[in-house]
Amino acid sequence: MSDSELSFEKALSRLEEVIKQLEDGQVPLEEALELFSEGIRLSKICNNKLDNVEEKVQLLLTDSDGTPVLRETDAAIGGGNE
């Protein structure tokens, strides 16, 4: 499965597994280096997916002219345009 096909949830789950293996400290050095590299790759995948979602949310929260639909204070207190 390519990086772009990997869902956020699957990437995060695998990242958690990698972290547990590294924290355990029972893997040989070469394997630890491979796991570390995989962890960095998975971290980047998760970060990119979160960035993409953030951009989509920002688009949803603005009018066609770029005016915010919700002010930050409205969103923070659960208010909005009701």
Secondary structure, DSSP 4 states (H G I P E B T S, - for coil): --GGGS-HHHHHHHHHHHHHHHHHT-S-HHHHHHHHHHHHHHHHHHHHHHHHHHHHHHHHTB-TTS-BSS-HHHHHTT----
